[in-house]
Amino acid sequence: MKRTLLISLFALAGLVASAQTNETKNARVHAFVGSLNGIEWGNEYGYFGGGFGLSAGMGKHWALNTEFGFYGRDIKNGSGYIDRNVFDMRGSVDFYFSRAFRGFYVGAFMGYTNVKSTVYEGANPIASPNSFVPMGFQLGFSAPITNRLDLNLKTAVGSQPGGPGALTFNAGIGYRF
């Protein structure tokens, strides 16, 4: 299952890298910071971090997007603490109401999320999923700063059917080429 997801995400990344049409020659590399909040993880902690992504315009209103995020948190527990790290990768298709990389957009995504917990100094384990495959929707806004730089704000919610999920909030800067 993991191999299939990785192959699918790398194929999407390859499409993003080569997806240039005569109508829209926009591609964007972006970095972001934000938070990831678990849904049905057995706890209600927020995790903070950032990541990077690559997007490609597919016509006037559509864009393919792939992102890799890294989030973490130290959770105090009893006499010790738990170091929890979350790796989140996603592929999405976004529809921009104005034109690609301008204004409001909605999208659908699928990804893979891996959660690694390490217990230190006598802390008690806290429940969380080890990994899951979220599917969901996102809503965002992209505004130009200069003719090459843009500001991107996004919120997304997704879950594995009948299982855990995550709510993310990200803010980032993108470079279009």
C-alpha positions as CSV (number, residue, x, y, z in Angstrom):
1,M,0.0,0.0,0.0
2,K,2.8,2.4,0.9
3,R,4.7,1.6,-2.3
4,T,1.6,2.3,-4.4
5,L,1.0,5.7,-2.6
6,L,4.6,6.7,-3.1
7,I,4.6,5.7,-6.8
8,S,1.3,7.7,-7.2
9,L,2.7,10.8,-5.5
10,F,6.0,10.7,-7.5
11,A,4.0,10.3,-10.7
12,L,1.9,13.3,-9.7
13,A,5.1,15.2,-8.9
14,G,6.4,14.2,-12.4
15,L,3.2,15.5,-14.0
16,V,3.4,18.7,-12.1
17,A,7.0,19.2,-13.2
18,S,6.2,18.6,-16.9
19,A,2.7,20.0,-17.1
20,Q,3.1,23.1,-19.2
21,T,0.5,24.1,-21.8
22,N,0.7,26.9,-24.3
23,E,-2.2,28.7,-22.6
24,T,-0.7,28.9,-19.1
25,K,3.0,28.5,-18.5
26,N,2.8,28.8,-14.7
27,A,4.6,26.6,-12.3
28,R,5.2,27.5,-8.7
29,V,7.6,26.3,-6.0
30,H,6.4,27.3,-2.5
31,A,7.4,27.0,1.2
32,F,4.9,27.1,4.0
33,V,4.5,27.2,7.8
34,G,1.4,26.0,9.6
35,S,-0.3,23.6,12.0
36,L,-1.8,20.2,11.7
37,N,-4.5,19.1,14.2
38,G,-5.4,15.5,14.6
39,I,-9.0,14.3,14.2
40,E,-9.9,11.1,16.1
41,W,-6.3,10.5,17.2
42,G,-7.2,9.9,20.8
43,N,-5.9,13.3,21.8
44,E,-6.5,16.9,20.8
45,Y,-2.9,18.3,20.3
46,G,-1.9,20.6,17.5
47,Y,1.4,20.1,15.7
48,F,3.5,23.0,14.2
49,G,5.9,22.9,11.4
50,G,6.3,23.6,7.7
51,G,7.2,22.2,4.3
52,F,7.5,22.8,0.6
53,G,5.6,22.1,-2.5
54,L,5.4,22.3,-6.3
55,S,2.4,23.3,-8.4
56,A,1.8,23.5,-12.1
57,G,-1.0,25.3,-14.0
58,M,-3.2,23.0,-16.1
59,G,-5.1,25.5,-18.3
60,K,-6.7,28.8,-17.2
61,H,-8.3,27.7,-13.9
62,W,-6.8,24.4,-12.9
63,A,-3.5,23.5,-11.1
64,L,-1.9,20.3,-9.9
65,N,-0.2,20.5,-6.5
66,T,2.1,18.3,-4.5
67,E,3.3,19.1,-0.9
68,F,5.5,17.6,1.7
69,G,5.0,18.8,5.3
70,F,6.9,18.2,8.6
71,Y,5.2,18.9,11.9
72,G,6.2,18.2,15.5
73,R,5.5,18.7,19.1
74,D,6.9,17.7,22.6
75,I,4.0,16.6,24.8
76,K,4.5,16.8,28.6
77,N,3.2,13.6,30.1
78,G,3.6,12.6,33.8
79,S,7.2,12.8,34.8
80,G,8.5,12.8,31.2
81,Y,7.5,13.8,27.7
82,I,6.7,12.4,24.3
83,D,8.4,13.6,21.1
84,R,5.9,13.3,18.3
85,N,6.8,14.0,14.6
86,V,4.3,14.0,11.7
87,F,5.3,13.6,8.0
88,D,2.5,14.6,5.7
89,M,2.6,14.4,1.8
90,R,-0.3,15.2,-0.4
91,G,-1.3,15.5,-4.0
92,S,-4.2,17.8,-5.0
93,V,-6.1,19.2,-7.9
94,D,-7.2,22.8,-7.4
95,F,-9.7,24.9,-9.2
96,Y,-9.1,28.7,-9.1
97,F,-12.2,30.9,-9.6
98,S,-10.2,33.7,-11.3
99,R,-7.2,32.0,-12.9
100,A,-4.4,29.7,-11.9
101,F,-2.5,31.0,-8.8
102,R,-4.8,34.1,-8.4
103,G,-7.6,34.5,-6.0
104,F,-9.8,31.9,-4.2
105,Y,-9.5,28.2,-5.0
106,V,-11.0,24.9,-3.9
107,G,-9.4,21.5,-4.3
108,A,-9.5,17.8,-3.6
109,F,-6.5,16.0,-2.2
110,M,-5.2,12.5,-1.3
111,G,-2.1,11.8,0.7
112,Y,-0.1,9.8,3.2
113,T,0.5,10.8,6.8
114,N,3.0,9.1,9.1
115,V,3.1,9.7,12.9
116,K,6.2,8.8,14.9
117,S,6.1,9.0,18.7
118,T,9.1,8.5,21.1
119,V,8.5,8.3,24.8
120,Y,11.1,9.8,27.1
121,E,11.9,9.8,30.8
122,G,9.0,7.7,32.1
123,A,6.1,9.3,30.2
124,N,3.0,7.2,29.5
125,P,2.2,6.5,25.8
126,I,-0.6,8.6,24.3
127,A,-2.8,7.0,21.6
128,S,-2.3,8.1,18.0
129,P,-2.4,6.5,14.6
130,N,0.9,5.2,13.1
131,S,-0.1,6.2,9.6
132,F,-3.2,6.8,7.5
133,V,-4.2,7.8,4.0
134,P,-6.3,11.0,4.2
135,M,-8.7,12.2,1.4
136,G,-10.4,15.5,1.6
137,F,-11.0,19.0,0.5
138,Q,-9.2,22.3,0.8
139,L,-10.0,26.0,0.5
140,G,-7.4,28.6,-0.1
141,F,-6.5,32.1,-1.4
142,S,-3.5,33.1,-3.5
143,A,-2.5,36.8,-3.9
144,P,0.4,38.3,-5.9
145,I,3.1,40.1,-3.9
146,T,5.3,40.9,-7.0
147,N,5.1,39.6,-10.6
148,R,6.9,36.4,-9.4
149,L,6.1,36.0,-5.7
150,D,2.7,35.2,-4.2
151,L,1.2,34.7,-0.8
152,N,-0.8,31.5,-0.3
153,L,-3.2,30.8,2.6
154,K,-4.9,27.4,2.8
155,T,-7.0,25.3,5.1
156,A,-7.7,21.6,4.5
157,V,-9.6,18.8,6.2
158,G,-9.4,15.2,5.3
159,S,-9.6,11.7,6.8
160,Q,-9.2,8.1,6.1
161,P,-12.8,6.8,5.6
162,G,-14.0,5.6,9.0
163,G,-10.6,6.5,10.6
164,P,-8.3,9.2,11.7
165,G,-7.8,12.5,9.9
166,A,-6.3,16.0,10.2
167,L,-7.2,19.6,9.9
168,T,-4.4,21.8,8.5
169,F,-3.8,25.6,8.3
170,N,-0.9,26.8,6.2
171,A,0.5,30.1,5.1
172,G,3.3,30.3,2.5
173,I,5.3,32.2,-0.1
174,G,5.5,30.9,-3.6
175,Y,7.8,31.7,-6.6
176,R,6.2,31.4,-10.0
177,F,8.3,30.6,-13.1
